[in-house]
Amino acid sequence: MAEDRVWRKSSHSGAADGAECIEVSFAHDVLVRDSKNADAGTLGFSAPAWRAFVQRSPRA
């Protein structure tokens, strides 16, 4: 269940109110949610799919 998980906020999140950010939870799978609207739902990824996504994402 998403509510039983530990969530980490993105290191790219701003400190200002209203800053856009996501939270990620790692377990046997990976869940991603909007930190401002945590009850709206999550996106789920397998661990290998998340690893491939992160490895291909450009770094700012």
mmCIF file of the N, C-alpha and C atoms, coordinates in Angstrom:
data_MODEL
# 
_entry.id   MODEL 
# 
loop_
_atom_site.group_PDB 
_atom_site.id 
_atom_site.type_symbol 
_atom_site.label_atom_id 
_atom_site.label_alt_id 
_atom_site.label_comp_id 
_atom_site.label_asym_id 
_atom_site.label_entity_id 
_atom_site.label_seq_id 
_atom_site.pdbx_PDB_ins_code 
_atom_site.Cartn_x 
_atom_site.Cartn_y 
_atom_site.Cartn_z 
_atom_site.occupancy 
_atom_site.B_iso_or_equiv 
_atom_site.pdbx_formal_charge 
_atom_site.auth_seq_id 
_atom_site.auth_comp_id 
_atom_site.auth_asym_id 
_atom_site.auth_atom_id 
_atom_site.pdbx_PDB_model_num 
ATOM 1   N N  . MET A 1 1  ? 0.823  -1.186 0.000   1.00 0.00 ? 1  MET A N  1 
ATOM 2   C CA . MET A 1 1  ? 0.000  0.000  0.000   1.00 0.00 ? 1  MET A CA 1 
ATOM 3   C C  . MET A 1 1  ? 0.870  1.253  0.000   1.00 0.00 ? 1  MET A C  1 
ATOM 4   N N  . ALA A 1 2  ? 0.464  2.242  -0.737  1.00 0.00 ? 2  ALA A N  1 
ATOM 5   C CA . ALA A 1 2  ? 1.239  3.472  -0.873  1.00 0.00 ? 2  ALA A CA 1 
ATOM 6   C C  . ALA A 1 2  ? 1.362  4.219  0.451   1.00 0.00 ? 2  ALA A C  1 
ATOM 7   N N  . GLU A 1 3  ? 0.334  4.155  1.292   1.00 0.00 ? 3  GLU A N  1 
ATOM 8   C CA . GLU A 1 3  ? 0.380  4.913  2.541   1.00 0.00 ? 3  GLU A CA 1 
ATOM 9   C C  . GLU A 1 3  ? 1.303  4.286  3.573   1.00 0.00 ? 3  GLU A C  1 
ATOM 10  N N  . ASP A 1 4  ? 1.685  3.021  3.409   1.00 0.00 ? 4  ASP A N  1 
ATOM 11  C CA . ASP A 1 4  ? 2.575  2.338  4.337   1.00 0.00 ? 4  ASP A CA 1 
ATOM 12  C C  . ASP A 1 4  ? 4.046  2.479  3.958   1.00 0.00 ? 4  ASP A C  1 
ATOM 13  N N  . ARG A 1 5  ? 4.335  3.217  2.929   1.00 0.00 ? 5  ARG A N  1 
ATOM 14  C CA . ARG A 1 5  ? 5.691  3.298  2.401   1.00 0.00 ? 5  ARG A CA 1 
ATOM 15  C C  . ARG A 1 5  ? 6.411  4.543  2.889   1.00 0.00 ? 5  ARG A C  1 
ATOM 16  N N  . VAL A 1 6  ? 7.735  4.507  2.786   1.00 0.00 ? 6  VAL A N  1 
ATOM 17  C CA . VAL A 1 6  ? 8.567  5.671  3.088   1.00 0.00 ? 6  VAL A CA 1 
ATOM 18  C C  . VAL A 1 6  ? 8.774  6.431  1.780   1.00 0.00 ? 6  VAL A C  1 
ATOM 19  N N  . TRP A 1 7  ? 8.528  7.745  1.818   1.00 0.00 ? 7  TRP A N  1 
ATOM 20  C CA . TRP A 1 7  ? 8.610  8.576  0.617   1.00 0.00 ? 7  TRP A CA 1 
ATOM 21  C C  . TRP A 1 7  ? 9.787  9.529  0.718   1.00 0.00 ? 7  TRP A C  1 
ATOM 22  N N  . ARG A 1 8  ? 10.505 9.709  -0.392  1.00 0.00 ? 8  ARG A N  1 
ATOM 23  C CA . ARG A 1 8  ? 11.625 10.644 -0.495  1.00 0.00 ? 8  ARG A CA 1 
ATOM 24  C C  . ARG A 1 8  ? 11.255 11.742 -1.475  1.00 0.00 ? 8  ARG A C  1 
ATOM 25  N N  . LYS A 1 9  ? 11.473 12.989 -1.077  1.00 0.00 ? 9  LYS A N  1 
ATOM 26  C CA . LYS A 1 9  ? 11.189 14.112 -1.973  1.00 0.00 ? 9  LYS A CA 1 
ATOM 27  C C  . LYS A 1 9  ? 12.382 14.310 -2.906  1.00 0.00 ? 9  LYS A C  1 
ATOM 28  N N  . SER A 1 10 ? 12.114 14.687 -4.123  1.00 0.00 ? 10 SER A N  1 
ATOM 29  C CA . SER A 1 10 ? 13.152 14.925 -5.112  1.00 0.00 ? 10 SER A CA 1 
ATOM 30  C C  . SER A 1 10 ? 14.138 15.982 -4.636  1.00 0.00 ? 10 SER A C  1 
ATOM 31  N N  . SER A 1 11 ? 15.402 15.755 -4.871  1.00 0.00 ? 11 SER A N  1 
ATOM 32  C CA . SER A 1 11 ? 16.436 16.737 -4.499  1.00 0.00 ? 11 SER A CA 1 
ATOM 33  C C  . SER A 1 11 ? 16.364 17.972 -5.383  1.00 0.00 ? 11 SER A C  1 
ATOM 34  N N  . HIS A 1 12 ? 15.610 17.921 -6.482  1.00 0.00 ? 12 HIS A N  1 
ATOM 35  C CA . HIS A 1 12 ? 15.452 19.063 -7.377  1.00 0.00 ? 12 HIS A CA 1 
ATOM 36  C C  . HIS A 1 12 ? 14.254 19.929 -6.992  1.00 0.00 ? 12 HIS A C  1 
ATOM 37  N N  . SER A 1 13 ? 13.583 19.583 -5.897  1.00 0.00 ? 13 SER A N  1 
ATOM 38  C CA . SER A 1 13 ? 12.423 20.347 -5.455  1.00 0.00 ? 13 SER A CA 1 
ATOM 39  C C  . SER A 1 13 ? 12.865 21.661 -4.836  1.00 0.00 ? 13 SER A C  1 
ATOM 40  N N  . GLY A 1 14 ? 12.125 22.709 -5.118  1.00 0.00 ? 14 GLY A N  1 
ATOM 41  C CA . GLY A 1 14 ? 12.418 24.001 -4.528  1.00 0.00 ? 14 GLY A CA 1 
ATOM 42  C C  . GLY A 1 14 ? 11.879 24.093 -3.114  1.00 0.00 ? 14 GLY A C  1 
ATOM 43  N N  . ALA A 1 15 ? 12.402 25.001 -2.332  1.00 0.00 ? 15 ALA A N  1 
ATOM 44  C CA . ALA A 1 15 ? 11.955 25.184 -0.951  1.00 0.00 ? 15 ALA A CA 1 
ATOM 45  C C  . ALA A 1 15 ? 10.748 26.115 -0.864  1.00 0.00 ? 15 ALA A C  1 
ATOM 46  N N  . ALA A 1 16 ? 10.474 26.859 -1.912  1.00 0.00 ? 16 ALA A N  1 
ATOM 47  C CA . ALA A 1 16 ? 9.384  27.840 -1.891  1.00 0.00 ? 16 ALA A CA 1 
ATOM 48  C C  . ALA A 1 16 ? 8.020  27.151 -1.885  1.00 0.00 ? 16 ALA A C  1 
ATOM 49  N N  . ASP A 1 17 ? 7.038  27.809 -1.274  1.00 0.00 ? 17 ASP A N  1 
ATOM 50  C CA . ASP A 1 17 ? 5.669  27.281 -1.307  1.00 0.00 ? 17 ASP A CA 1 
ATOM 51  C C  . ASP A 1 17 ? 5.212  27.176 -2.750  1.00 0.00 ? 17 ASP A C  1 
ATOM 52  N N  . GLY A 1 18 ? 4.529  26.095 -3.056  1.00 0.00 ? 18 GLY A N  1 
ATOM 53  C CA . GLY A 1 18 ? 4.024  25.897 -4.408  1.00 0.00 ? 18 GLY A CA 1 
ATOM 54  C C  . GLY A 1 18 ? 5.052  25.343 -5.364  1.00 0.00 ? 18 GLY A C  1 
ATOM 55  N N  . ALA A 1 19 ? 6.255  25.048 -4.854  1.00 0.00 ? 19 ALA A N  1 
ATOM 56  C CA . ALA A 1 19 ? 7.286  24.496 -5.731  1.00 0.00 ? 19 ALA A CA 1 
ATOM 57  C C  . ALA A 1 19 ? 6.843  23.123 -6.233  1.00 0.00 ? 19 ALA A C  1 
ATOM 58  N N  . GLU A 1 20 ? 7.082  22.873 -7.488  1.00 0.00 ? 20 GLU A N  1 
ATOM 59  C CA . GLU A 1 20 ? 6.721  21.593 -8.074  1.00 0.00 ? 20 GLU A CA 1 
ATOM 60  C C  . GLU A 1 20 ? 7.706  20.532 -7.622  1.00 0.00 ? 20 GLU A C  1 
ATOM 61  N N  . CYS A 1 21 ? 7.201  19.386 -7.211  1.00 0.00 ? 21 CYS A N  1 
ATOM 62  C CA . CYS A 1 21 ? 8.102  18.318 -6.827  1.00 0.00 ? 21 CYS A CA 1 
ATOM 63  C C  . CYS A 1 21 ? 7.382  16.978 -6.835  1.00 0.00 ? 21 CYS A C  1 
ATOM 64  N N  . ILE A 1 22 ? 8.189  15.946 -6.860  1.00 0.00 ? 22 ILE A N  1 
ATOM 65  C CA . ILE A 1 22 ? 7.666  14.592 -6.786  1.00 0.00 ? 22 ILE A CA 1 
ATOM 66  C C  . ILE A 1 22 ? 8.290  13.903 -5.587  1.00 0.00 ? 22 ILE A C  1 
ATOM 67  N N  . GLU A 1 23 ? 7.655  12.813 -5.184  1.00 0.00 ? 23 GLU A N  1 
ATOM 68  C CA . GLU A 1 23 ? 8.193  11.947 -4.158  1.00 0.00 ? 23 GLU A CA 1 
ATOM 69  C C  . GLU A 1 23 ? 8.287  10.550 -4.748  1.00 0.00 ? 23 GLU A C  1 
ATOM 70  N N  . VAL A 1 24 ? 9.297  9.807  -4.297  1.00 0.00 ? 24 VAL A N  1 
ATOM 71  C CA . VAL A 1 24 ? 9.530  8.461  -4.799  1.00 0.00 ? 24 VAL A CA 1 
ATOM 72  C C  . VAL A 1 24 ? 9.635  7.517  -3.608  1.00 0.00 ? 24 VAL A C  1 
ATOM 73  N N  . SER A 1 25 ? 9.072  6.336  -3.750  1.00 0.00 ? 25 SER A N  1 
ATOM 74  C CA . SER A 1 25 ? 9.166  5.303  -2.728  1.00 0.00 ? 25 SER A CA 1 
ATOM 75  C C  . SER A 1 25 ? 9.722  4.036  -3.367  1.00 0.00 ? 25 SER A C  1 
ATOM 76  N N  . PHE A 1 26 ? 10.803 3.523  -2.766  1.00 0.00 ? 26 PHE A N  1 
ATOM 77  C CA . PHE A 1 26 ? 11.451 2.319  -3.277  1.00 0.00 ? 26 PHE A CA 1 
ATOM 78  C C  . PHE A 1 26 ? 11.135 1.134  -2.379  1.00 0.00 ? 26 PHE A C  1 
ATOM 79  N N  . ALA A 1 27 ? 10.709 0.056  -2.957  1.00 0.00 ? 27 ALA A N  1 
ATOM 80  C CA . ALA A 1 27 ? 10.495 -1.212 -2.257  1.00 0.00 ? 27 ALA A CA 1 
ATOM 81  C C  . ALA A 1 27 ? 10.835 -2.293 -3.288  1.00 0.00 ? 27 ALA A C  1 
ATOM 82  N N  . HIS A 1 28 ? 10.014 -3.304 -3.442  1.00 0.00 ? 28 HIS A N  1 
ATOM 83  C CA . HIS A 1 28 ? 10.230 -4.276 -4.519  1.00 0.00 ? 28 HIS A CA 1 
ATOM 84  C C  . HIS A 1 28 ? 9.869  -3.667 -5.862  1.00 0.00 ? 28 HIS A C  1 
ATOM 85  N N  . ASP A 1 29 ? 9.156  -2.545 -5.820  1.00 0.00 ? 29 ASP A N  1 
ATOM 86  C CA . ASP A 1 29 ? 8.820  -1.757 -6.997  1.00 0.00 ? 29 ASP A CA 1 
ATOM 87  C C  . ASP A 1 29 ? 9.100  -0.294 -6.664  1.00 0.00 ? 29 ASP A C  1 
ATOM 88  N N  . VAL A 1 30 ? 8.769  0.600  -7.574  1.00 0.00 ? 30 VAL A N  1 
ATOM 89  C CA . VAL A 1 30 ? 8.982  2.035  -7.361  1.00 0.00 ? 30 VAL A CA 1 
ATOM 90  C C  . VAL A 1 30 ? 7.662  2.758  -7.607  1.00 0.00 ? 30 VAL A C  1 
ATOM 91  N N  . LEU A 1 31 ? 7.263  3.597  -6.662  1.00 0.00 ? 31 LEU A N  1 
ATOM 92  C CA . LEU A 1 31 ? 6.069  4.420  -6.830  1.00 0.00 ? 31 LEU A CA 1 
ATOM 93  C C  . LEU A 1 31 ? 6.479  5.881  -6.854  1.00 0.00 ? 31 LEU A C  1 
ATOM 94  N N  . VAL A 1 32 ? 5.794  6.673  -7.680  1.00 0.00 ? 32 VAL A N  1 
ATOM 95  C CA . VAL A 1 32 ? 6.062  8.105  -7.808  1.00 0.00 ? 32 VAL A CA 1 
ATOM 96  C C  . VAL A 1 32 ? 4.737  8.828  -7.620  1.00 0.00 ? 32 VAL A C  1 
ATOM 97  N N  . ARG A 1 33 ? 4.774  9.947  -6.861  1.00 0.00 ? 33 ARG A N  1 
ATOM 98  C CA . ARG A 1 33 ? 3.553  10.727 -6.652  1.00 0.00 ? 33 ARG A CA 1 
ATOM 99  C C  . ARG A 1 33 ? 3.879  12.209 -6.586  1.00 0.00 ? 33 ARG A C  1 
ATOM 100 N N  . ASP A 1 34 ? 2.853  13.024 -6.749  1.00 0.00 ? 34 ASP A N  1 
ATOM 101 C CA . ASP A 1 34 ? 2.948  14.476 -6.614  1.00 0.00 ? 34 ASP A CA 1 
ATOM 102 C C  . ASP A 1 34 ? 2.897  14.795 -5.125  1.00 0.00 ? 34 ASP A C  1 
ATOM 103 N N  . SER A 1 35 ? 3.922  15.441 -4.592  1.00 0.00 ? 35 SER A N  1 
ATOM 104 C CA . SER A 1 35 ? 3.967  15.697 -3.152  1.00 0.00 ? 35 SER A CA 1 
ATOM 105 C C  . SER A 1 35 ? 2.885  16.673 -2.693  1.00 0.00 ? 35 SER A C  1 
ATOM 106 N N  . LYS A 1 36 ? 2.402  17.529 -3.596  1.00 0.00 ? 36 LYS A N  1 
ATOM 107 C CA . LYS A 1 36 ? 1.354  18.489 -3.224  1.00 0.00 ? 36 LYS A CA 1 
ATOM 108 C C  . LYS A 1 36 ? -0.032 17.859 -3.234  1.00 0.00 ? 36 LYS A C  1 
ATOM 109 N N  . ASN A 1 37 ? -0.166 16.695 -3.862  1.00 0.00 ? 37 ASN A N  1 
ATOM 110 C CA . ASN A 1 37 ? -1.457 16.029 -3.974  1.00 0.00 ? 37 ASN A CA 1 
ATOM 111 C C  . ASN A 1 37 ? -1.246 14.520 -3.831  1.00 0.00 ? 37 ASN A C  1 
ATOM 112 N N  . ALA A 1 38 ? -0.718 14.133 -2.690  1.00 0.00 ? 38 ALA A N  1 
ATOM 113 C CA . ALA A 1 38 ? -0.313 12.746 -2.462  1.00 0.00 ? 38 ALA A CA 1 
ATOM 114 C C  . ALA A 1 38 ? -1.466 11.748 -2.565  1.00 0.00 ? 38 ALA A C  1 
ATOM 115 N N  . ASP A 1 39 ? -2.682 12.182 -2.307  1.00 0.00 ? 39 ASP A N  1 
ATOM 116 C CA . ASP A 1 39 ? -3.824 11.274 -2.363  1.00 0.00 ? 39 ASP A CA 1 
ATOM 117 C C  . ASP A 1 39 ? -4.373 11.079 -3.779  1.00 0.00 ? 39 ASP A C  1 
ATOM 118 N N  . ALA A 1 40 ? -3.820 11.783 -4.756  1.00 0.00 ? 40 ALA A N  1 
ATOM 119 C CA . ALA A 1 40 ? -4.333 11.719 -6.124  1.00 0.00 ? 40 ALA A CA 1 
ATOM 120 C C  . ALA A 1 40 ? -3.953 10.438 -6.848  1.00 0.00 ? 40 ALA A C  1 
ATOM 121 N N  . GLY A 1 41 ? -3.010 9.693  -6.305  1.00 0.00 ? 41 GLY A N  1 
ATOM 122 C CA . GLY A 1 41 ? -2.602 8.451  -6.946  1.00 0.00 ? 41 GLY A CA 1 
ATOM 123 C C  . GLY A 1 41 ? -1.108 8.413  -7.184  1.00 0.00 ? 41 GLY A C  1 
ATOM 124 N N  . THR A 1 42 ? -0.658 7.291  -7.697  1.00 0.00 ? 42 THR A N  1 
ATOM 125 C CA . THR A 1 42 ? 0.767  7.079  -7.932  1.00 0.00 ? 42 THR A CA 1 
ATOM 126 C C  . THR A 1 42 ? 0.984  6.475  -9.317  1.00 0.00 ? 42 THR A C  1 
ATOM 127 N N  . LEU A 1 43 ? 2.201  6.608  -9.779  1.00 0.00 ? 43 LEU A N  1 
ATOM 128 C CA . LEU A 1 43 ? 2.658  5.889  -10.966 1.00 0.00 ? 43 LEU A CA 1 
ATOM 129 C C  . LEU A 1 43 ? 3.554  4.770  -10.460 1.00 0.00 ? 43 LEU A C  1 
ATOM 130 N N  . GLY A 1 44 ? 3.378  3.579  -10.971 1.00 0.00 ? 44 GLY A N  1 
ATOM 131 C CA . GLY A 1 44 ? 4.176  2.444  -10.538 1.00 0.00 ? 44 GLY A CA 1 
ATOM 132 C C  . GLY A 1 44 ? 5.115  1.964  -11.628 1.00 0.00 ? 44 GLY A C  1 
ATOM 133 N N  . PHE A 1 45 ? 6.311  1.582  -11.211 1.00 0.00 ? 45 PHE A N  1 
ATOM 134 C CA . PHE A 1 45 ? 7.336  1.070  -12.121 1.00 0.00 ? 45 PHE A CA 1 
ATOM 135 C C  . PHE A 1 45 ? 7.980  -0.162 -11.500 1.00 0.00 ? 45 PHE A C  1 
ATOM 136 N N  . SER A 1 46 ? 8.401  -1.080 -12.330 1.00 0.00 ? 46 SER A N  1 
ATOM 137 C CA . SER A 1 46 ? 9.233  -2.170 -11.818 1.00 0.00 ? 46 SER A CA 1 
ATOM 138 C C  . SER A 1 46 ? 10.610 -1.579 -11.531 1.00 0.00 ? 46 SER A C  1 
ATOM 139 N N  . ALA A 1 47 ? 11.372 -2.226 -10.673 1.00 0.00 ? 47 ALA A N  1 
ATOM 140 C CA . ALA A 1 47 ? 12.712 -1.725 -10.362 1.00 0.00 ? 47 ALA A CA 1 
ATOM 141 C C  . ALA A 1 47 ? 13.587 -1.639 -11.616 1.00 0.00 ? 47 ALA A C  1 
ATOM 142 N N  . PRO A 1 48 ? 13.592 -2.646 -12.501 1.00 0.00 ? 48 PRO A N  1 
ATOM 143 C CA . PRO A 1 48 ? 14.405 -2.530 -13.718 1.00 0.00 ? 48 PRO A CA 1 
ATOM 144 C C  . PRO A 1 48 ? 13.951 -1.388 -14.640 1.00 0.00 ? 48 PRO A C  1 
ATOM 145 N N  . ALA A 1 49 ? 12.641 -1.170 -14.747 1.00 0.00 ? 49 ALA A N  1 
ATOM 146 C CA . ALA A 1 49 ? 12.139 -0.081 -15.589 1.00 0.00 ? 49 ALA A CA 1 
ATOM 147 C C  . ALA A 1 49 ? 12.554 1.275  -15.020 1.00 0.00 ? 49 ALA A C  1 
ATOM 148 N N  . TRP A 1 50 ? 12.481 1.437  -13.702 1.00 0.00 ? 50 TRP A N  1 
ATOM 149 C CA . TRP A 1 50 ? 12.890 2.698  -13.071 1.00 0.00 ? 50 TRP A CA 1 
ATOM 150 C C  . TRP A 1 50 ? 14.391 2.939  -13.287 1.00 0.00 ? 50 TRP A C  1 
ATOM 151 N N  . ARG A 1 51 ? 15.190 1.892  -13.094 1.00 0.00 ? 51 ARG A N  1 
ATOM 152 C CA . ARG A 1 51 ? 16.645 2.006  -13.283 1.00 0.00 ? 51 ARG A CA 1 
ATOM 153 C C  . ARG A 1 51 ? 16.955 2.447  -14.714 1.00 0.00 ? 51 ARG A C  1 
ATOM 154 N N  . ALA A 1 52 ? 16.280 1.866  -15.704 1.00 0.00 ? 52 ALA A N  1 
ATOM 155 C CA . ALA A 1 52 ? 16.501 2.246  -17.099 1.00 0.00 ? 52 ALA A CA 1 
ATOM 156 C C  . ALA A 1 52 ? 16.091 3.698  -17.335 1.00 0.00 ? 52 ALA A C  1 
ATOM 157 N N  . PHE A 1 53 ? 14.978 4.128  -16.746 1.00 0.00 ? 53 PHE A N  1 
ATOM 158 C CA . PHE A 1 53 ? 14.516 5.507  -16.885 1.00 0.00 ? 53 PHE A CA 1 
ATOM 159 C C  . PHE A 1 53 ? 15.536 6.491  -16.301 1.00 0.00 ? 53 PHE A C  1 
ATOM 160 N N  . VAL A 1 54 ? 16.004 6.211  -15.106 1.00 0.00 ? 54 VAL A N  1 
ATOM 161 C CA . VAL A 1 54 ? 16.956 7.111  -14.437 1.00 0.00 ? 54 VAL A CA 1 
ATOM 162 C C  . VAL A 1 54 ? 18.280 7.167  -15.195 1.00 0.00 ? 54 VAL A C  1 
ATOM 163 N N  . GLN A 1 55 ? 18.732 6.055  -15.714 1.00 0.00 ? 55 GLN A N  1 
ATOM 164 C CA . GLN A 1 55 ? 19.996 6.022  -16.444 1.00 0.00 ? 55 GLN A CA 1 
ATOM 165 C C  . GLN A 1 55 ? 19.916 6.780  -17.762 1.00 0.00 ? 55 GLN A C  1 
ATOM 166 N N  . ARG A 1 56 ? 18.738 6.891  -18.344 1.00 0.00 ? 56 ARG A N  1 
ATOM 167 C CA . ARG A 1 56 ? 18.572 7.565  -19.634 1.00 0.00 ? 56 ARG A CA 1 
ATOM 168 C C  . ARG A 1 56 ? 18.165 9.016  -19.486 1.00 0.00 ? 56 ARG A C  1 
ATOM 169 N N  . SER A 1 57 ? 17.797 9.450  -18.292 1.00 0.00 ? 57 SER A N  1 
ATOM 170 C CA . SER A 1 57 ? 17.330 10.825 -18.082 1.00 0.00 ? 57 SER A CA 1 
ATOM 171 C C  . SER A 1 57 ? 18.514 11.784 -18.084 1.00 0.00 ? 57 SER A C  1 
ATOM 172 N N  . PRO A 1 58 ? 18.393 12.905 -18.808 1.00 0.00 ? 58 PRO A N  1 
ATOM 173 C CA . PRO A 1 58 ? 19.478 13.895 -18.793 1.00 0.00 ? 58 PRO A CA 1 
ATOM 174 C C  . PRO A 1 58 ? 19.576 14.543 -17.416 1.00 0.00 ? 58 PRO A C  1 
ATOM 175 N N  . ARG A 1 59 ? 20.753 14.833 -16.999 1.00 0.00 ? 59 ARG A N  1 
ATOM 176 C CA . ARG A 1 59 ? 20.974 15.493 -15.706 1.00 0.00 ? 59 ARG A CA 1 
ATOM 177 C C  . ARG A 1 59 ? 21.143 16.979 -15.935 1.00 0.00 ? 59 ARG A C  1 
ATOM 178 N N  . ALA A 1 60 ? 20.462 17.754 -15.113 1.00 0.00 ? 60 ALA A N  1 
ATOM 179 C CA . ALA A 1 60 ? 20.520 19.221 -15.233 1.00 0.00 ? 60 ALA A CA 1 
ATOM 180 C C  . ALA A 1 60 ? 21.741 19.765 -14.535 1.00 0.00 ? 60 ALA A C  1 
# 
